[in-house]
């Protein structure tokens, strides 16, 4: 649905995007993750035409995101709803009028029976039916973001762009907002792009993720694959290093998918092979209600071959660590 090919963007002498190439499928929840200053938000603004880019191509449903034809760009932007970190609500307007604001911007009537039904329906969808005439100052941070989500949906977008949409929220509210985005994706068929530096956001809702560092994609794939068995660069980004491993013996890392995470492989292997080993490092994490993880064990040199053979037979992915 969205395709970026070798997109580059400079601010003066500063190179912000350095040849970004990614593809986002229709109805997918796609994550773009990286530290502050990595180029994530600039990339998002290039996708929806709020920022120009210097070279490369961006297409949405085959249509180019280009400043050469402003009318076509505006039509394209109308298909994209945007959610920001700081909500961007107007304090002088109540919930209803904040949600209706994009319709007013596009010259649409907001007081017709059809418009009122739509606006009220979206406010109900985000769980604020009892706050329809409340002002932003009367709302919590999570409620303000729900209003922003309803506002982003009022023009029936095909794409929802979320720029650090949960960064200002506490963990419990973040989970609620992410569950709402999943519901919108599933029930309304809207493609969602999530820009974030929060690991938990990507793990909870994203089907595909691109890691951005210094304006370049350093890794792309399913979150569970990249988090559970990260490349060296992703591992440095995550700051998850099993540095304090034993220098003696053999350190073996086991990788568990959803299918194998519930199997008692370790205890069965210890009993059946009659070997002793130490568990040096481990993690199990939830990815969209599926559990994945990895484990590092230390075995004696003499037991290496039979342990590795057992893991192969048990169809557990593993590798020997240097």
Secondary structure, DSSP 4 states (H G I P E B T S, - for coil): -EEEEEEEEEETTEEEEEEEEEEE-TT-EEEEE--TTSSHHHHHHHHTTSS--SEEEEEETTEE--SS-HHHHHHHHHTEEEE-TT----TTSBHHHHHHHHHHHTT--SSSHHHHHHHHHHHHHTT-GGGTT-BGGGS-HHHHHHHHHHHHHTT--SEEEEESTTTTS-HHHHHHHHHHHHHHHHHH--EEEEEES-HHHHHHH-SEEEEEETTEEEEEE-HHHHHHT--HHHHHHHT-------SSSEEEEEEE-TTTTTS-HHHHHHHHHT--EEEEEEEEEEETTEEEEEEEEEE-GGGHHHHHHHHHHTT-EEEE--
